[in-house]
Amino acid sequence: MTPALTRRSLVEELSSKGVRMTAQRRAVIEVIQSAREHLDAAALLDLARRLEPNIDRATVYRTIELLKKLRLIDELDLMHLQGEKHYYEVKTQRDHVHLAFAAAESKNIRRLCSIG
């Protein structure tokens, strides 16, 4: 990742803002922070439960809303990929674009990449 696309440390950002870190919230944040692909809320919940088995769906959504409110993550509306899902990623130091490549004959999205 280039320096401009370096991800912020969500734990550091939240700590500096005085946000309380529960084990469940930390699990969601660790999953978002370490994600190598865009994750939707269901994937976040599944992966966070591997770290914190007692986490519930409401905690995932509350954490997403908190991170969006603090402008620490981006919500991506990539409806062309899989219906009406929204995906989340940590904001980088600089804005970047998402490009989708489709096969002309099938009109299916083949690849999604970020360009900064």
C-alpha positions as CSV (number, residue, x, y, z in Angstrom):
1,M,0.0,0.0,0.0
2,T,1.4,3.4,-0.9
3,P,1.8,5.9,2.0
4,A,-1.3,7.9,0.8
5,L,-3.4,4.8,1.0
6,T,-2.2,3.8,4.5
7,R,-5.0,2.9,6.7
8,R,-5.6,4.8,10.0
9,S,-5.4,2.9,13.3
10,L,-9.0,2.7,14.4
11,V,-8.1,1.8,17.9
12,E,-5.8,4.8,18.3
13,E,-8.3,7.1,16.7
14,L,-11.1,6.0,19.0
15,S,-8.9,6.0,22.1
16,S,-7.9,9.6,21.3
17,K,-11.6,10.5,21.2
18,G,-12.3,8.9,24.5
19,V,-14.5,6.1,23.1
20,R,-14.9,3.1,25.4
21,M,-13.4,-0.1,24.1
22,T,-15.5,-3.2,24.9
23,A,-14.2,-6.6,23.9
24,Q,-17.0,-6.9,21.3
25,R,-16.3,-3.4,19.8
26,R,-12.6,-4.2,19.7
27,A,-13.3,-7.4,17.8
28,V,-15.4,-5.6,15.1
29,I,-12.7,-2.9,14.8
30,E,-9.9,-5.5,14.5
31,V,-11.8,-7.2,11.7
32,I,-12.4,-4.0,9.8
33,Q,-8.8,-2.9,10.4
34,S,-7.2,-6.1,9.1
35,A,-9.6,-6.7,6.2
36,R,-8.0,-7.2,2.8
37,E,-11.3,-6.9,1.0
38,H,-14.5,-5.0,1.3
39,L,-16.7,-6.5,4.0
40,D,-20.5,-6.3,4.5
41,A,-22.1,-6.3,7.9
42,A,-22.8,-10.1,7.8
43,A,-19.2,-10.9,7.0
44,L,-18.1,-8.5,9.8
45,L,-20.3,-10.3,12.2
46,D,-19.0,-13.8,11.1
47,L,-15.4,-12.8,11.4
48,A,-15.8,-10.9,14.7
49,R,-17.5,-13.9,16.2
50,R,-14.3,-15.8,15.6
51,L,-12.6,-13.4,18.0
52,E,-15.5,-12.8,20.4
53,P,-18.1,-15.5,20.2
54,N,-20.8,-13.7,22.2
55,I,-21.0,-10.6,19.9
56,D,-24.4,-9.8,18.4
57,R,-25.6,-8.2,15.2
58,A,-26.6,-5.0,17.0
59,T,-23.1,-4.4,18.3
60,V,-21.7,-4.7,14.7
61,Y,-24.3,-2.2,13.4
62,R,-23.7,0.2,16.3
63,T,-20.0,0.0,15.8
64,I,-20.3,0.6,12.0
65,E,-22.6,3.7,12.8
66,L,-20.1,5.0,15.3
67,L,-17.1,4.7,12.9
68,K,-19.1,6.3,10.1
69,K,-20.2,9.2,12.4
70,L,-16.6,9.8,13.3
71,R,-15.6,9.5,9.6
72,L,-13.2,6.7,10.2
73,I,-14.7,4.3,7.7
74,D,-16.2,4.6,4.3
75,E,-19.5,2.9,3.4
76,L,-19.5,1.6,-0.1
77,D,-22.7,1.1,-2.0
78,L,-21.6,-1.5,-4.5
79,M,-25.1,-2.6,-5.6
80,H,-23.7,-3.8,-8.9
81,L,-21.7,-6.5,-7.2
82,Q,-24.3,-8.3,-5.1
83,G,-27.7,-6.7,-4.9
84,E,-28.2,-4.0,-2.2
85,K,-25.3,-4.8,0.1
86,H,-23.2,-2.1,1.6
87,Y,-19.5,-2.7,2.2
88,Y,-17.1,-1.0,4.7
89,E,-13.4,-0.1,4.7
90,V,-11.1,2.0,6.8
91,K,-10.6,5.5,5.4
92,T,-7.2,6.1,4.0
93,Q,-5.1,9.3,4.2
94,R,-6.3,10.2,0.8
95,D,-9.5,9.5,-1.2
96,H,-9.4,6.7,-3.8
97,V,-11.7,5.3,-6.5
98,H,-13.2,1.9,-6.9
99,L,-13.3,0.5,-10.4
100,A,-15.3,-2.6,-11.5
101,F,-14.5,-4.6,-14.6
102,A,-17.3,-6.5,-16.3
103,A,-17.2,-9.1,-19.0
104,A,-19.1,-7.7,-21.9
105,E,-20.8,-11.0,-22.8
106,S,-22.1,-11.8,-19.3
107,K,-22.4,-8.4,-17.7
108,N,-21.1,-9.9,-14.5
109,I,-18.6,-8.0,-12.4
110,R,-15.3,-9.8,-12.7
111,R,-13.0,-7.7,-10.5
112,L,-13.1,-4.8,-8.2
113,C,-10.0,-2.7,-7.5
114,S,-9.1,0.5,-5.7
115,I,-7.0,3.2,-7.4
116,G,-5.5,6.0,-5.3
